[in-house]
Amino acid sequence: MIPMTPREDPGAHDEELITGEAVALDVRSAGFMLRAAGALIDVAVSVIIALVLIFILLTVSATTGMDEAANQAFIISIIVFATIVVPAGVELLSHGRSLGKLAVGARIVRDDGGAIGFRHAFIRALVGFFEIYMTFGGGAALVGLLNARSKRIGDMLAGTYSQHERVPRTIEPVIGLPQPLTGWAAVADVGRMPDRLSRRIAQFLSQAPKLTPDSRFRLASELAREASAYVSPLPDVDPLMFLYGVAAVRRDRSYRALMLERQRLERLTPVLTSAPHGFPER
């Protein structure tokens, strides 16, 4: 088998998570800047909710003559509602998402990768009131900068972290047939090559630019030697170009075969879907 190359960025936040079924998953925790941006949005939403409710309270108080003690009690209740109840309820009902987290493409999950429950959301919101609102974000920022997963104190106590879900889609480049092998491709016979060997060649070619020249040449020579037993005639080119040619020829012929099969099925569709001759339509 072709060895996998290590990740080029050892400082990335990619981690391996082992599920209960012993399946390894590649996950990525949200970075500090993403978490900070999402927290600012969530705090702004909570402040707006609190200000709107306080404005309504003061308006009602002015018209009904509510006393000062009742006003203070309602204001405290509004602050608790906007900074603790609302964040906890939103994260619980949205399974770890909020407006800020949706904006940055993150989601709060348990340390084992599962969805959070009421206990996790409540602990995060309750501790967040002290480390975010009471310290103006300083406590959460300091702890997040020192943690590998950018966890704040609420995450540590609740056993959660912010998982980054907005992963950019990777588009594998399609490499065409090398120009020196154009004539050879018209008469080459590569149909006897096993699919397993073909997949190994495709995997190697996708990783070849990341390998060192010595490793690339050594692996290309080994694969070319294995593939040469199933290819006829053999072109007079270097091993790497030979593998590119074999992969391109197999891909193009497989594509043409699939297109021909689709055309035949399309011609048969009216026969397969229509009723027998003389059978009444119902």
C-alpha positions in Angstrom: 0.0 0.0 0.0 1.1 3.6 -0.7 2.0 5.3 2.6 0.0 8.4 3.4 1.8 11.6 3.7 1.6 13.6 7.0 -0.4 16.8 7.1 1.6 19.8 5.9 0.3 22.0 8.7 1.2 20.4 12.0 -0.3 23.4 13.8 -3.8 23.0 12.5 -6.7 22.1 14.8 -7.5 18.8 13.0 -7.9 16.1 15.6 -8.8 12.4 15.5 -12.0 11.5 17.4 -12.7 7.9 18.2 -16.4 7.1 18.4 -18.1 4.4 20.5 -18.1 2.2 17.5 -14.2 2.5 17.2 -14.5 4.7 14.1 -11.9 7.5 13.7 -13.3 10.8 12.6 -11.3 13.9 11.6 -12.8 16.9 13.4 -11.6 20.5 13.7 -12.2 22.8 16.6 -13.0 26.4 16.0 -10.1 28.8 16.4 -9.9 31.6 18.8 -10.7 34.4 16.3 -13.8 32.5 15.0 -15.0 31.9 18.6 -14.5 35.6 19.4 -16.4 36.7 16.4 -19.3 34.4 17.1 -19.3 35.4 20.8 -19.5 39.1 19.8 -22.6 38.4 17.7 -24.3 36.4 20.5 -23.5 39.1 23.1 -24.8 41.8 20.8 -28.1 39.8 20.4 -28.4 39.4 24.1 -27.8 43.1 24.8 -30.4 44.1 22.2 -33.0 41.8 23.7 -32.2 43.1 27.2 -32.4 46.8 26.0 -35.7 46.2 24.2 -37.3 44.5 27.3 -36.0 47.2 29.6 -37.4 49.9 27.3 -40.8 48.2 27.4 -40.6 47.9 31.2 -39.8 51.5 31.6 -42.6 52.5 29.3 -45.1 50.4 31.2 -43.7 51.6 34.5 -44.2 55.2 33.5 -47.8 54.6 32.6 -48.8 52.4 35.5 -46.7 54.1 38.2 -44.7 51.0 39.2 -42.5 51.6 42.3 -38.7 51.6 42.1 -38.2 48.2 43.9 -40.4 46.4 41.4 -38.5 48.1 38.5 -35.2 46.9 39.9 -36.5 43.3 40.3 -37.9 43.2 36.8 -34.6 44.7 35.4 -32.6 41.9 37.2 -35.0 39.3 35.8 -34.6 40.7 32.3 -30.8 40.6 32.6 -30.9 37.0 33.8 -33.3 36.1 31.0 -31.3 37.8 28.2 -27.8 36.6 29.3 -28.5 33.1 30.7 -31.9 31.8 29.8 -31.9 32.9 26.1 -28.3 31.6 25.3 -29.0 28.3 27.1 -32.4 27.8 25.4 -31.1 28.7 21.9 -28.1 26.3 22.2 -30.4 23.5 23.6 -33.1 23.9 20.9 -30.6 24.3 18.0 -28.3 21.5 19.2 -25.4 23.7 19.9 -25.9 26.5 17.4 -26.7 30.1 17.8 -26.8 33.2 15.6 -23.1 33.9 16.1 -22.1 30.2 15.7 -24.1 30.0 12.5 -22.3 33.0 11.2 -18.8 31.5 11.7 -19.8 27.9 10.9 -19.4 26.4 14.4 -21.4 24.2 16.7 -21.0 23.4 20.4 -20.6 19.7 20.9 -19.6 17.4 23.8 -16.0 16.3 24.1 -16.9 13.0 22.6 -18.5 14.7 19.6 -22.2 14.2 20.6 -24.9 16.7 20.8 -25.1 18.8 24.0 -28.0 18.5 26.5 -29.7 20.8 29.0 -26.9 20.4 31.6 -24.2 21.5 29.1 -26.1 24.5 27.8 -27.1 25.7 31.3 -23.5 25.4 32.7 -22.1 27.2 29.6 -24.6 30.0 29.9 -24.3 30.4 33.7 -20.5 30.5 33.7 -20.6 32.6 30.6 -22.4 35.4 32.5 -19.4 35.7 34.8 -16.5 35.2 32.4 -18.0 37.1 29.5 -20.4 39.8 30.8 -18.8 40.4 34.2 -15.3 40.6 32.8 -16.2 42.2 29.4 -14.9 39.0 27.7 -11.5 39.2 29.3 -11.8 35.9 31.3 -13.0 33.9 28.3 -10.4 35.4 26.0 -7.5 34.7 28.4 -8.5 31.1 29.0 -9.3 30.5 25.3 -5.9 31.8 24.2 -4.2 29.3 26.5 -6.3 26.3 25.5 -5.5 24.1 22.5 -9.2 23.9 21.5 -9.9 27.5 22.4 -12.1 26.4 25.3 -13.4 28.9 27.8 -14.1 28.1 31.4 -17.7 27.2 30.7 -16.6 24.6 28.1 -14.2 23.1 30.6 -16.8 22.7 33.3 -19.5 21.5 30.9 -17.2 19.2 28.9 -17.8 20.8 25.6 -15.9 22.5 22.8 -16.7 24.5 19.6 -16.5 22.3 16.5 -15.8 24.1 13.2 -18.2 22.6 10.6 -17.7 24.9 7.7 -14.9 23.0 6.0 -14.0 24.2 2.5 -14.8 21.7 -0.2 -11.7 20.1 -1.7 -11.8 19.7 -5.4 -9.4 17.1 -6.7 -7.6 18.2 -9.9 -8.2 16.2 -13.0 -4.9 15.5 -14.8 -5.2 14.9 -18.5 -3.3 12.6 -20.7 0.4 13.6 -21.1 1.1 14.9 -24.6 3.8 12.3 -25.4 1.4 9.5 -24.8 -1.4 10.6 -27.1 -0.5 8.1 -29.8 0.0 5.3 -27.3 -3.4 5.9 -25.7 -5.2 5.1 -28.9 -3.9 1.5 -29.0 -3.1 0.9 -25.3 -4.7 -2.1 -23.5 -5.3 -1.4 -19.8 -8.5 -3.3 -19.3 -6.9 -6.2 -17.5 -5.6 -4.0 -14.7 -7.2 -4.9 -11.3 -9.4 -2.2 -9.8 -7.4 -2.3 -6.5 -4.2 -1.5 -8.3 -5.9 1.3 -10.2 -7.1 2.8 -7.0 -3.6 2.7 -5.5 -2.3 4.5 -8.6 -4.9 7.1 -8.4 -4.2 7.6 -4.7 -0.5 7.9 -5.3 -1.0 10.5 -8.2 -3.2 12.7 -5.9 -0.4 12.8 -3.3 2.6 12.8 -5.7 3.1 16.6 -5.6 3.4 16.5 -1.8 6.2 13.9 -1.8 9.9 14.4 -2.0 11.5 13.7 -5.4 13.2 10.6 -4.1 10.1 9.2 -2.5 8.0 10.1 -5.6 10.4 8.4 -8.0 10.7 5.2 -5.8 7.0 4.8 -5.3 6.3 5.5 -9.0 8.8 2.9 -10.1 7.3 0.3 -7.8 3.7 1.0 -9.0 4.9 1.2 -12.7 6.5 -2.2 -12.3 3.3 -3.7 -11.0 1.1 -2.0 -13.6 3.4 -3.0 -16.5 2.2 -6.6 -16.3 -1.4 -5.5 -17.2 -0.5 -2.9 -19.9 0.3 -3.5 -23.5 2.2 -2.1 -25.3 4.6 -0.4 -22.8 5.5 3.2 -23.7 9.1 4.3 -23.5 8.6 7.0 -20.8 9.5 7.6 -17.2 7.5 5.7 -14.5 5.6 8.8 -13.3 4.4 9.8 -16.8 3.5 6.1 -17.4 1.2 6.1 -14.3 -0.4 9.4 -15.4 -1.1 7.9 -18.8 -2.5 4.7 -17.4 -4.8 6.6 -15.0 -6.0 9.0 -17.8 -6.7 6.1 -20.2 -8.7 4.1 -17.7 -10.6 7.2 -16.5 -11.6 8.2 -20.1 -12.6 4.7 -21.1 -14.7 4.2 -18.0 -16.4 7.5 -18.6 -17.2 6.6 -22.2 -18.5 3.2 -21.1 -20.8 4.8 -18.5 -22.1 7.3 -21.1 -22.9 4.5 -23.5 -24.7 2.6 -20.8 -26.7 5.6 -20.0 -27.7 6.1 -23.6 -28.8 2.5 -23.9 -30.9 2.8 -20.8 -32.5 6.0 -22.0 -33.5 4.3 -25.3 -35.1 1.5 -23.2 -36.9 3.8 -20.8 -40.1 4.2 -23.0 -40.3 0.4 -23.4 -39.8 -0.3 -19.7 -42.2 2.3 -18.5 -45.0 2.0 -21.0 -48.0 -0.3 -20.8 -48.2 -3.5 -22.9 -49.8 -3.2 -26.4 -53.5 -2.8 -26.1 -53.6 -2.5 -22.3 -56.0 0.3 -21.3 -54.5 3.3 -19.6 -55.9 3.8 -16.1 
